Amino acid sequence: FGVRFGDGKPSIDTDKLRGWKETVVKKLTGGLGAMAKQRKVAVITGVAQFADPHHVEISGPDGKKQVVRFDQCIIAAGSQAVKLPFLPNDPRIIDSTGGLELEGVPGRLLIIGGGIIGMEMAQVYASLGSRITVVELLPQLMTGADPDLVRPLARRVSKRYEAILLETKVVRAEAAKDGIHVWFEGKNAPSEPQMFDRVLVAVGRTPNGKRLAAEKAGVNVTDRGFIPVDEQQRTNVPHIFAIGDVVGQPMLAHKASHEGHVAAEAASGMKSYFDARVIPSVAYTDPEVAWVGVTEEEAKANGIKYGKGTFPWGASGRALSLGRDDGLTKLLFDEENHRIIGGGIVGTNAGDLISEVALAIEMGADAVDVGRTIHPHPTLSETVMFSAEVYEGTVTDLYVPKRK
């Protein structure tokens, strides 16, 4: 995978690591190409724009143009990384796409944006040996996630990274021979400009709706570039559908693929609707952070009467054996019927574990349903069961005073 042991000390071979990554990507994209061929789907490579409500014009990589007629169309044009206009145009200033090219390991790396993408990219380069500084305008990393879940991650990375500058922003940057010089403002801003070998911008993504000449097809696009759709993924033009990042938040691949199913089925005349109760989110950091449904802050803001069950991984035999007792599993329940309405997990494999919580919400399970489903021992999945038992006051793997 790109880790070498020469004189007994490990070192990173970035060429080999990049080669491994590209092999994985090639298998996945090649597999899609093969499946398209099996299903008699014609794949045309190029940049497409609408010519009218039934035609797109495609500019190919060789510069040649062709027009394709369609009876129905699904727009799946995605999004692109937001650029900061005040940053100089320099190859050492990159976005997440550039970050994944793995062009060497910078000594000092500044990550602008402490959201999910920023924290994931920080994770990659910290693991490769870069000294990381994260700057975030808001008072919390990964705003929108439950602060209880972010806390263990913040504790771990604060020991590993050079600096985490919350409530701080970058106001200026200059490209010089020795690196990128950056000026900060805000609560935790360094008094002097700092020099970084590379700067990675992760301040969000913007939809590609305005790049399609959609107005020629009569498709409405908002000022921000989103394309409004109904529950069948139809735009305002009935035979044109849209899915994925271009239709709105959350900008997640697993949401897009489900929308794609709905759009394709609706286009073929089936009565399909996108009616998912919840969509899980995962930050692939270390520890992973995953959540689904209502967060505690949302429940408070919306006046939802809720109860919660929280199980610390310090009481999990499996987590202890992994040497990772810094995790936490937390479930939220509707106080009126005890049905599960939300949940969050921070810890090893949280992204895999959250699916059980998503299924429980979709199926309308209550605390007893989850707590009395026998889970294998010792596993991390038990922590979901234990959290339900904490809420019910029946847990035996932890002392929690019984609810009145």
C-alpha positions in Angstrom: 0.0 0.0 0.0 3.0 2.3 0.0 4.5 1.8 3.5 8.1 0.7 3.3 10.4 -0.7 6.0 14.0 -0.1 4.9 16.3 0.2 7.9 13.6 -0.8 10.3 11.9 2.5 10.2 8.7 3.0 8.2 8.6 5.4 5.3 5.9 6.4 2.8 6.3 5.7 -0.9 3.8 8.2 -2.2 4.1 6.9 -5.8 3.2 3.4 -4.7 0.4 4.7 -2.5 -1.0 6.8 -5.4 -0.8 3.7 -7.6 -2.8 1.7 -5.1 -5.4 4.4 -4.9 -5.7 4.6 -8.7 -6.0 0.8 -8.9 -9.0 0.9 -6.6 -10.6 3.8 -8.5 -9.9 2.1 -11.9 -11.6 -1.1 -10.7 -14.7 0.8 -9.6 -15.0 3.0 -12.7 -14.0 0.2 -15.0 -16.7 -1.9 -13.4 -19.3 0.8 -14.1 -18.2 0.9 -17.7 -18.5 -2.9 -18.0 -22.0 -2.8 -16.4 -23.0 0.0 -18.8 -21.9 -2.2 -21.8 -23.8 -5.3 -20.4 -27.0 -3.2 -20.2 -26.5 -1.7 -23.7 -25.9 1.8 -22.3 -23.9 4.1 -24.7 -21.3 6.1 -22.8 -20.2 9.3 -24.4 -17.2 11.2 -22.9 -17.3 15.0 -23.1 -18.9 18.2 -21.8 -22.6 18.5 -22.4 -24.9 21.5 -22.5 -28.6 21.7 -23.4 -29.4 22.9 -26.8 -33.2 22.8 -26.3 -35.7 20.7 -24.3 -34.9 17.5 -26.3 -31.2 17.9 -27.3 -27.8 18.2 -25.7 -24.6 19.3 -27.5 -21.5 17.4 -26.4 -18.0 18.7 -26.9 -15.7 15.7 -26.9 -12.1 15.5 -25.7 -10.9 15.7 -29.3 -12.8 19.0 -29.8 -15.4 17.4 -32.0 -19.1 18.2 -31.2 -22.1 16.0 -31.5 -25.8 16.5 -30.8 -27.8 13.8 -28.9 -31.6 13.8 -28.9 -33.5 12.5 -25.9 -37.1 11.8 -25.0 -36.2 11.9 -21.2 -33.1 13.1 -19.4 -31.6 12.8 -15.9 -29.3 15.6 -14.9 -26.6 14.2 -12.5 -23.9 17.0 -13.0 -22.8 17.1 -9.4 -20.8 19.9 -7.7 -17.4 21.4 -7.5 -15.2 22.7 -4.7 -15.8 26.3 -3.7 -12.9 28.6 -4.5 -11.8 31.5 -2.3 -11.3 34.5 -4.7 -8.6 36.2 -2.5 -6.2 33.3 -2.7 -3.4 33.5 -5.3 -3.4 31.2 -8.3 -0.6 28.8 -7.3 -0.3 25.0 -7.7 0.5 24.7 -4.0 -3.1 25.9 -3.2 -5.4 22.9 -3.8 -8.9 21.6 -3.1 -9.9 18.1 -2.1 -9.5 16.8 -5.7 -6.0 18.1 -5.8 -5.4 16.7 -2.3 -6.3 13.2 -3.5 -3.7 13.4 -6.3 -1.1 12.8 -3.5 1.6 14.9 -5.1 4.1 14.3 -2.3 3.7 15.0 1.4 4.0 18.7 2.4 5.9 19.4 5.6 3.4 22.0 6.8 -0.2 21.9 5.5 -3.0 24.4 6.2 -6.5 23.1 5.9 -9.0 26.0 5.4 -12.4 24.7 6.6 -13.0 22.3 9.5 -16.0 20.6 8.0 -16.2 16.9 7.1 -14.1 17.2 3.9 -11.5 19.4 5.7 -11.2 17.0 8.6 -11.0 13.9 6.3 -8.2 15.5 4.2 -6.4 16.5 7.4 -6.6 12.9 8.5 -5.0 11.7 5.2 -2.0 14.0 5.4 -1.5 13.8 9.1 -1.2 10.0 8.6 1.4 10.6 5.9 3.4 12.8 8.2 2.4 16.4 7.5 2.2 18.9 10.3 -1.4 20.1 10.1 -3.1 23.3 10.9 -6.9 23.5 10.6 -8.7 26.9 10.5 -12.4 27.1 11.0 -14.6 30.2 11.0 -17.2 28.7 13.4 -16.8 27.7 17.1 -17.0 23.9 16.4 -15.4 21.4 14.0 -17.9 19.7 11.7 -20.8 22.1 12.4 -24.1 20.2 12.2 -22.8 17.1 13.9 -23.6 16.5 17.6 -21.0 18.2 19.8 -20.9 15.1 21.9 -19.7 13.1 18.9 -17.2 15.7 17.7 -15.6 16.0 21.1 -13.6 12.7 21.1 -12.4 13.4 17.6 -11.4 17.0 18.5 -9.5 15.6 21.6 -7.6 13.1 19.5 -6.6 15.4 16.7 -5.7 18.3 19.0 -2.8 16.1 20.3 -1.7 15.2 16.7 -2.1 18.5 14.8 0.0 21.6 15.1 -3.0 23.8 15.6 -6.8 23.9 15.4 -7.9 27.5 15.0 -11.6 27.8 15.7 -13.5 31.1 15.3 -10.7 32.2 13.0 -10.5 33.0 9.3 -7.9 33.4 6.6 -7.9 37.0 5.3 -4.9 37.0 3.0 -2.3 34.8 1.4 0.8 35.3 -0.7 2.7 32.8 -2.8 6.5 33.0 -2.3 9.5 30.8 -3.2 9.7 29.3 0.4 5.9 28.6 0.6 2.5 30.2 1.0 2.4 33.0 3.6 -1.0 33.3 5.3 -2.6 36.0 7.4 -5.3 35.2 9.9 -8.0 37.1 11.8 -10.2 36.0 14.7 -10.4 34.6 18.2 -7.4 32.2 17.8 -5.5 33.9 15.0 -1.7 33.9 15.2 -0.3 37.4 15.6 2.2 36.9 12.8 1.6 35.5 9.3 2.4 31.8 9.0 4.2 29.9 6.2 2.9 26.6 4.8 4.2 24.3 2.1 0.7 23.7 0.8 -2.8 25.0 1.5 -5.9 22.9 1.0 -9.2 24.7 0.7 -12.2 22.8 2.0 -14.9 25.4 2.6 -17.7 23.6 0.8 -19.0 22.6 -2.6 -21.2 24.5 -5.1 -23.7 22.7 -7.5 -23.0 22.7 -11.2 -26.5 23.7 -12.3 -25.4 26.9 -14.0 -22.9 25.2 -16.2 -25.4 23.2 -18.3 -27.2 25.9 -20.3 -30.3 24.5 -18.6 -32.3 27.7 -19.5 -32.3 26.5 -23.2 -34.3 23.4 -22.0 -36.5 25.6 -19.9 -35.2 24.0 -16.6 -35.3 26.3 -13.6 -32.0 26.8 -11.8 -31.7 28.8 -8.5 -29.3 31.7 -8.1 -27.0 29.3 -6.2 -27.0 26.8 -9.0 -29.4 24.2 -7.5 -32.1 22.6 -9.7 -35.4 22.3 -7.8 -37.2 18.9 -8.1 -40.3 17.2 -6.8 -40.5 13.8 -4.9 -40.1 12.0 -8.2 -36.9 14.0 -9.0 -38.7 15.8 -11.8 -37.7 19.4 -12.6 -40.2 21.9 -13.8 -39.9 20.3 -17.3 -41.7 17.0 -16.8 -39.5 14.8 -19.0 -36.2 16.2 -17.4 -35.2 14.9 -14.0 -32.3 15.8 -11.7 -30.4 13.9 -8.9 -27.5 14.3 -6.6 -25.5 17.3 -5.4 -27.2 19.5 -8.1 -30.6 19.1 -6.4 -29.5 20.1 -2.9 -28.3 19.0 0.5 -27.1 16.7 1.7 -24.4 16.4 -0.9 -23.8 12.6 -0.4 -23.2 9.9 -3.0 -25.5 7.4 -1.2 -28.4 9.9 -1.4 -27.7 10.5 -5.1 -27.8 6.8 -6.0 -31.2 6.4 -4.3 -32.4 9.5 -6.1 -31.1 7.9 -9.4 -33.2 4.8 -8.8 -36.3 7.0 -8.2 -35.7 9.1 -11.3 -35.1 6.1 -13.6 -38.2 4.3 -12.3 -40.4 7.4 -12.5 -39.1 8.0 -16.1 -40.1 4.5 -17.0 -43.7 5.1 -15.7 -43.4 3.5 -12.2 -44.9 5.2 -9.2 -41.6 5.8 -7.5 -40.9 8.6 -5.0 -38.0 9.6 -2.9 -39.4 9.2 0.6 -36.5 8.2 2.8 -37.1 9.1 6.4 -33.5 9.7 7.1 -30.1 9.9 5.3 -27.0 9.0 7.3 -23.8 11.1 7.3 -20.3 9.8 7.9 -17.0 11.6 8.5 -14.2 9.2 7.6 -11.8 10.5 10.2 -10.1 8.7 13.1 -12.3 8.2 15.1 -15.1 8.0 12.5 -18.1 10.2 13.2 -21.6 9.1 12.0 -25.1 10.3 12.6 -28.6 9.8 11.2 -32.0 11.3 11.9 -32.6 14.1 14.4 -29.6 15.4 16.4 -30.0 16.6 20.0 -29.6 20.2 19.0 -32.3 19.9 16.3 -34.7 18.2 18.8 -34.2 21.1 21.2 -34.6 23.8 18.5 -37.8 22.2 17.2 -39.3 21.6 20.6 -39.4 17.8 20.2 -39.9 16.0 23.5 -37.1 13.5 23.4 -35.1 11.2 25.7 -31.7 9.8 25.1 -29.6 6.7 25.8 -25.8 7.1 25.7 -23.2 4.3 26.0 -19.5 5.1 26.4 -17.2 2.7 24.7 -15.0 2.6 27.8 -17.6 0.0 29.0 -17.3 -2.1 25.7 -15.2 -5.2 25.8 -14.6 -5.0 22.1 -13.6 -1.3 22.1 -11.2 -2.0 25.0 -9.6 -4.9 23.2 -9.1 -2.7 20.2 -7.4 -0.1 22.4 -10.0 2.4 21.3 -12.2 3.2 24.3 -12.7 6.9 23.1 -15.9 6.1 21.3 -19.5 6.9 22.2 -23.0 5.7 21.0 -26.0 7.9 21.5 -29.6 7.3 20.6 -32.6 9.7 20.7 -36.1 8.6 21.3 -39.5 10.2 21.0 -40.8 10.5 24.6 -44.4 9.9 23.6 -44.0 6.5 22.0 -40.3 5.6 22.7 -39.6 5.3 18.9 -36.1 6.0 17.8 -35.8 9.3 16.0 -32.0 9.8 15.8 -28.6 8.5 16.7 -24.9 9.2 16.5 -21.8 7.2 16.9 -18.1 8.2 17.2 -15.5 5.6 17.2 -13.9 2.9 15.1 -16.2 1.8 12.2 -18.9 4.2 13.2 -19.8 4.5 9.5 -20.6 0.8 9.3 -22.5 0.8 12.6 -24.8 3.7 11.9 -26.8 1.7 9.3 -28.5 -0.3 12.1 -29.8 3.0 13.5 -31.0 4.2 10.1 -32.9 0.9 9.6 -34.4 1.1 13.1 -35.7 4.6 12.3 -37.0 3.5 8.8 -38.8 0.6 10.4 -40.3 2.6 13.3 -38.5 0.6 16.0 -38.8 1.6 19.6 -36.2 1.3 22.4 -37.5 -2.2 23.4 -37.2 -3.4 19.8 -33.5 -2.4 19.7 -32.6 -3.3 23.2 -34.1 -6.8 23.0 -32.6 -7.6 19.6 -29.8 -10.0 20.6 -26.5 -8.7 19.3 -23.3 -10.8 19.1 -20.8 -10.3 21.9 -18.2 -8.9 22.0 -18.8 -6.4 19.2 -19.1 -2.7 18.7 -22.6 -3.2 17.5 -23.6 -4.1 21.0 -23.2 -0.4 21.9 -26.4 0.4 19.9 -28.3 -2.2 22.0 -26.8 -1.0 25.2 -27.8 2.7 24.4 -31.4 1.6 24.0 -31.2 -0.2 27.3 -29.7 2.9 28.9 -32.8 4.8 27.8 -35.1 2.1 29.0 -33.2 1.8 32.3 -32.6 -1.9 31.8 -28.8 -1.9 31.0 -26.6 -4.2 33.1 -23.3 -3.5 31.4 -23.2 0.0 32.9 -24.5 1.5 36.1 -27.0 4.2 35.2 -29.5 5.4 37.8 -33.0 4.2 36.7 -35.1 6.9 35.1 -38.0 8.1 37.2 
